[in-house]
Amino acid sequence: GVGIDVKVLKKYSKELAQLIAKLEEDIYRLAGEEFNIASPAQLSKILFESLSLKPIKKTKTGYSTDSTVLAKLINEHEIIGNIMNYRELAKIKSTYVDALPRLVNPKTGRLHTSLNQTVTATGRLSSSNPNLQNIPIRTDLGKNIRKAFVSAKPTDSLVVADYSQIELRVLAHIAEDEAMIKAFEKGVDIHKATAAEVFGESLDKVSSDMRRKAKAVNFGIVYGISSFGLAQQLGVNSEEAASYIDQYFNRYQKIKQFIDNTIAQAHNQGFVTTFYNRRRPLPELSSRDARVRNFGERSAVNSIIQGSAADIIKQAMINIEKKLTENGLMTRMVLQVHDELIFEVPALETAVATPLIKKEMEEAYALTPSLIVNISSGSNWLEAK
């Protein structure tokens, strides 16, 4: 289990309550009346009747106010941004900040999650009761929750070891794509390198917007994204999104070959196999429904990449535990969050345990390009990350 500083969460809960109260005041002022912000029906009435905003999506009970709708309305009225912030803070407070202290084991003073081996289709570990792989990281307010994750022993520190772009490295390795392998081996920012390839620019002329688009394409390829899906994500039209995908495959031709060969082989065999010979059956590929077949094809590609990355991480976890025991160290793994391993390390062991962890993770599987691990430490998870 991982140590939790309940005092940090209680203090943060009060701070969030104040921020939420201020947002409520602003929302009521902009709406011209008080209402239940958490009620979709009441919010819908305020937005589309009182404020006369244009509805985007209709449901059985009225006009939708879900996150996708609000994102599209963000520039239409000041109230929208406040509502989105309100929802984020309310979710952080109720789901994590107020809930986690109640789950701390009174005997150990730790939070004990269950790591599940066979829940995800790709073989990734999942976390439940509570889900500690889902702690928000996209905003500073979400990240602050990690301040409460500490070493249960005051003399120990938390060490966080994180694989750098493991899934894209696995993709480059399997596809044997020289352009992507070269970018990784040069130590270049892979999304910047992809942007340079796709947009035909030199690295120093790649803008932040180009990098953002290239990042979406890189991960979109791994997850089998369509031009429509990419367009939605980037806020461009389908033709422009399709051109990004075409340019990507034009530059990374071996990746296109790998995807086509994987799909053809999956149709032929009815399953795909990871590095460690773990099979994922794909009955969807024999469906008469084209949408179901498309899902099966996307899953075929994604399962090899994500599944092989999961295999490597599990192998690293086994190797590290074995080495720690062999060396008589008290360092212990306390959490796994997909590509990231978190350890509780006694102060006297830091100089030995840190390089040991890094070495075992980077040597868990012989990839080309090589596996790279970023490792850091701190008194809490946020500081260590």
N, C-alpha and C positions, 0 to 999 in steps of 0.2 A: 504493500500500500504506500501511498504518497502522503507526506505530512501536509497539514492544512493549518494556517494561522487564522483561527476563527475571528480574532479581534480585527484583523485586516478587513475581512468580509463585512463585519458589523459596521465598521466605520464607513466602508464604501457604500453600504446600503443606505446610510443616512445621507451621504453626498448625492446618491442617485435620486433619493426621494425629493431632495431640494430641487434638483434639475428638472425632474418630472413635474413638480408643482409649478415651477416657472413656465414650463412648456404649456401646461394646462391653461394657465392665465392667458398666455399669448394666443392660444388656439381659440379660447372663448371670446377674446377681444376681437379677433379677426372674423369669427363666425357671427358675432353680434349677439350671441346667446350661449348659455351653458347647455351641455348635452353629454351623453356617455360616449366618450371618444372610442372606447373599446367595442361599441356596438356597431357592426357594419350597416345595419338598417338606419340608425340615427345619423351616422357619418354620411351615408349616401344621400340622405335627405338634405343635410347641410350643404354638401358639395354641389349636388346637381339641381336642387330646388332653390335653397336660400342664396347660394353664391352663383347659381346659373352656369356652372362649369359644364362642358360638353361630355356626356357619358361615353365611355369607350366599349364597355362589355356588359352585357345583360345576363343575369342569372335567374333562377326560378323565383328567387325572393326579391329581386330588384336589380339595380345597377351595382356592378362590382366595385369594391374599393380595395382590391388586393394590391400587393406590392408592385406588380407589373403595371397596373393601371395608374397608381400613384407616380411611378417613375416617368410615365408618359405625360403626366399632368404637371410635373415639377416646375415648369416655367410659366404655368397659367395663373398661379396664385401663391402668395407667400405662405398661406396656411398649409400647403402640401408638404413643404420641407419640414415644417414643425411637426406635422402628423407622423411623417416617416421617422423623425428623431424620437418622438414620443414612443412609437412602437418599439424601436430598437432598445431604448432605455428600459421600458417596462419588461421586455423579454429578458434582458440581461439581469435585471433585478429579481424577477420572479423565478426564472429557470435556473439561474446559477448562484447569484450572490445570496439570496435568501434560502435557497434549497440546499446548497452544499453543506452548510454547518450542521444541519439536521442529520446528515448521512455519515458524519465522522464517527468512527468506532470509539466508544468511550474507554475501552480497555487499551487500545493501541494509539489513540489520538491521530489515527490515519484514515484516509479515505480509501476504501478497497473496492476497486472496480472489477468486473469480470471481463477477461479477454477471451473472445470466442473464436475458435479455429475454423468452424464450418458454417458460418452464417452468410458471409459474402460469396458470391458466385466465382469471383476471381481468386479467392484464397487469401485476401488481405485479412488481417486480424480486425475484429470489430470490438467495441467496448460497450458494456451495458451495466446498469445498476450501480452507479450512474455512468452515462456516456462521457468519458473524459477525453475522447478524441474529437469532441465537438465544441470545445471551449472557443468562443469567438476570437478571431485574430485580425479581422479586416479593419477594425477601427480601434483607436486608442482606448475608448471607453470599454470595449470588449477585452482588449489585451490586458487591461488593468486587473482583471480577475486573476491573471497568472501571478500577480504579486503575492497572493495568498497561498500559493503552492510552494512549500518550503521543505527544507530538510527537517525531519522529525527530531534530529539531534542537533543542538546548537553549534557543536564543533564541526559538523559536516557541512559540505556545500552540495549544490545540485550541479551536475555536469550534463550538458545537453549535446548530443552528437547527432548530426543531421546529414543525411545523404544529399549531395548536390545534384539535382536534376536526374535522379536515378532512372525514372521511366524513359526519359529522352535518351539517356545513355544506353539503356537496354534496347531501345528502338534502333539507334545508330549501329549497335553491335550486331543485332539480328539481321538488319538490312544490309550490313557491310557498306554503308553509304560513306564514301570517302570525304565528301564535303562536310558532313556533319561531324564525322570522327575528327577531321582536321581542326574544326572550330573548337571542339572540346579539348583536344590535346594542346592547342595553343593557349588554353585558359581564357578564351574570349567569352564574354556574356553571350550565351547561346541564342537568346531572343534578339539581341542586337545583330548577331551574325546572320540569323535567319532573315531579319529585316533587310540587311545589306544584300543578301542573295535574292530575295523576292522583289525588292524595289530597285535593284540594280544600282545601289549607291555604295560609296566607300564607307567603312565603319564609322569614321569621324563625322560623316554627314547624316547618319541615322538620327532622326528626330525621336522624341519621346512618344509621339503618336504612332510613328512607324513601328517602334519597338512594341507598343501596346498591341497593335494589330498582329504583329508577328508572333507574339506570345499566345494570343488567342488561336492563331492558326496552328502553332506547334502543339498545344494541348488538344486542340480540336481534332487534329489528325489522329492522336492517340485514342481519343474517345469516339472516332468515326463521325465527326460532325458533318452536317450537310451545309450547302451554301446558304440555305434558308436559316438554319440554326446559327451559323456564323454571322449572317447579316443582322439577326436579332441581337446578338451579343455585342456587335460593334456599332450598331446604329447606322448601318449603311444598307444600300439596296442589294438584292440577291445577285444581280449581275456583277457588282463590284466584289462581293464576297466570293463568288465563283472564280473571278479573275485572280484573287489572292491564292485560292487553293490550286488553280492551274499553274500559276507562277511557282508556287511551292514545289509541286510535283515536277515541274520542268527543271528546277534546280536540284532537287533531291530525287533523282529518277529511281535510285535503288529502293527508296522507301515506297514509292508507287508500286514497284515490282513486288516487294515484300507483301504489301497489302493485297494486291491482286492474287498472288500465289497462295497466300493464307486463306483467302475466301474460297478459292477454287478447291484447295485441299480440304477445307472444312466441309464443303458441299459433298465432296467425294467420300470422306471418312465419317462425317457426322460428329466430329469432335476436334478440339485443338489441344496441344500439349505444351506445358511450360518447360523451362530449363531443367527442372527436376522431375520431368516426366509425369507431372500431375495433369490429369485429363479433365477437360470441361466438355460434357456432352452438349450438343446444340440442336435439340429437336426442332427449334424454331425454323431451321433452314429447310425443312420439308413441308412447311406450312403453305397453304394455298393463298393465304393473305400476304400481299406484298409488303405491308408494313411490318408484319411479324418476321418475315424473311430478312428484311433490311436490319431489323434489330439483331437477328442472329448473326448477320455478317459483321455488324459493328462490334458485337460481343466477341466474335472470333478473334479479331485483331486486338481489341482491348485486353482480352483475357490472357493472351500470350505476353503482352507487354507488362500489364499491371500484375498479372499472376507470377511472372518470372521475377519481377522486382520484389514481390512479397516473399517468394522463395528465398531470395538472397538475404533479405532482412531477417527472416527466421533463422537461416543458417548462421548469420552473424550473431544473433542472440544466443544460440546454442554454444558457439565457439567462445564468446566472451564469458559466459557463465562458467564454462569449463576452465578457461585460463585463470579467472579470478579465484576459483577453488584451488587449482593447482598451485597458485602463488600464495595461498593462505591469506588473501585479502578480504577485508570486511566490506568493500564496495559492493553495492547491490543495485540491480536494475529495479526501478520503481514504476516505470510507465513506458508504454510504446504508443506513439502517435504516428502511425503510418511510416513515414521515412525518417522518423526521429526517435531516438532512444534517450531516456532520462535516467540518470543514476544518482544515488546518494553516496557521496564519496567523503570518507574521513580526511581531515586536513593533512595528516601524515602520509596518506596514500596518493594524494593528487599527482605527484611527480611520476609515480609508477602507473597508476590506473588510467590516467588520461591518454598517454601514448599507446597503452595496451588496447584500450577501447577503439581508438582510431585505426590502429593496425589491423585488428581483427575484422572491423567493418569494411575496410578498403580491400582486404585480401579474402573476403568471403567467397568471391567468385572472380575468375579471370575474365574481365570484360575488356574489349577494345572499342571505345576509349575506356581508360581506367576509371574505377570508382573513386570518387573524392568525397571526403567527409569533413564537414565544418564542425569544430568542437569548441565549446566555451563553458564557462562556469560562473556561478553567482550564488547569492544567498537565497534567491527565489527564482521561479521559472522565468519570469519576465526579464530579470536581470541577466540570467544565464543565457537567454535566447538572443 
